[in-house]
Amino acid sequence: MTIEQVIKLLNLDLSWEYAAMIQYIQHASMLTGPQYFAIIDEELQHAQDEHDHAVKLSDKIQYLGGIPTVQVQEIKISLNNVEMLRQDLEAEYEALNRYLQRIEQLEALKLYDVAQIIREIALVEQGHIIDLEKSLGIQKVR
């Protein structure tokens, strides 16, 4: 893995963060019903978190010598409340998996400072997963 490859992958992550931010904002505006009132605020907070992640990724891409992308990945929409939350959850699972890979790749290049930022982002994504699983009634009782 080279720095150039890492920059390309971080730009991919950045494009997904843009998409997540937009998707959360759109979903928050489309959720309806009294049972979703608190979830709307949660979705908007997640959108803010994704914005923060995009800023951090942009800074690190530039730090590594790259140019932060302005490309946005696919944004999923639905008119069904549960489907919207499932779309958000799936995106969070994918983001967490990407970030766990990225941490390994960065540490292999001894870029521990960048890996630490990605680790912090992954922690927030894990929190989003927990929030969404609870919102969807997903229990992991063993």
N, C-alpha and C positions, 0 to 999 in steps of 0.2 A: 504494500500500500504506500502510495506517495502522498505528499502534501497536496498535489493537484487533484488526486482522486478524492482525498478527504474534503477539499473545498467543494468539489462537485457534489459529494454526498450531503454536505452541510447545506448547500444550496437547494438540494432536493428537500431536505428537512424544512428549510425556510419556506419553500413553496407550499408545503403541507400545512405549516403554521398559518400562513395567510388564508388558506382555504378553511382551516378549522375556525379561525376568528370570524370569517364571513358566515360560515355555516351556523355557528352558535348564535350570532346576531339574528340571522334570518329565522332560525328555529325559535328563538325567544319571542320573536314578534308573531309567530304563527301558532304557538301553543295556546290552547283554549281550554276553558273549564276550571272550576274552582280548585280541583285537586292539583292543578299545575301552576297555581299562583306562585308558590314558593320556588318551584323549579325554574320559573322564568328568571328570577333574580340570580339563581345559581348559574343558569346558562349565560347570562350577561357577565357574571364574574369569570366564568371560564373563557369567554371571549377576550376579556381584559388580560387574563393570564396568557392566552395564546399571542396576543399583541406583544406582551413583555418578552415572550420567548423569541418572537420574530426580531425584536430589537437586539436581544443578546446574540442570536445567531448572526445577524447582520454585522455586528461589531466583531465577532470572532472570525467571520469570513474575511472581512477587510484586514484584520490583524494578521491573518495567515497569507495575505497577498492576493486575495480574490476580490471579485466584484459581486456584491449581494444581488441575487436575482430579483426580478419583479414578476416572475411567472407565478401563477396560481394553479394549484392542482384542482381536480374535480371537486365540485361542491354538490353534496347530495341534498335533495329536498323531498318533502313529503307533506301531505295534508293530514296525515295520521299522527297523533301525538306520540304514541308508543313507537311507531316506526322512526320518527325523528330522533327520539332518545336512543334507539338501537343504532341508528346511523352514527350518532355522536359517540356511542360506546365503541363501536367497531373502529372508528377513526382513532380513538384513544388507545385501543389495544395495538393497532398498527404503529402508532407513534411511539409507544413505549418499547415495542420490539426494535424499531429503528434506532432509538436512542441507546438501548442496551448494546446493540452492535457498534454504534458509533463510539461509545466509551471504550470498548475493547480496541477498536481501530486507533483511536487517539492515543491511548496508553501504549500501544505497540510502537507508536512513533515518538514516545516520550513527551507528548503534549499534554502533560498532566493538568496544566491550568485550564485548557480548553475542555478536557475530559471532565473536570470538576464542574464547570458551568453546565455541561450536558447532563451530568449526574443530577444537578439541582433541578433542571428542567424535567428530567425523568421522574423525579420525586413528585413534582406538581401534577404531571400526567397520571401518575399512579393515584393521586388524590382524586382526580377527575373520574377515573375508572370507578373508584369506590363510591363517589357521589352518584354516578349514573347507574351503577348496579343497584344501589339502594333505591333510587327513584323508580327503577324498573321492577323492584321486588325480587331481585336475584339474591338468593341466600346461599351461602357456602357452608352450611352446617354439615359437619362430618359425623 
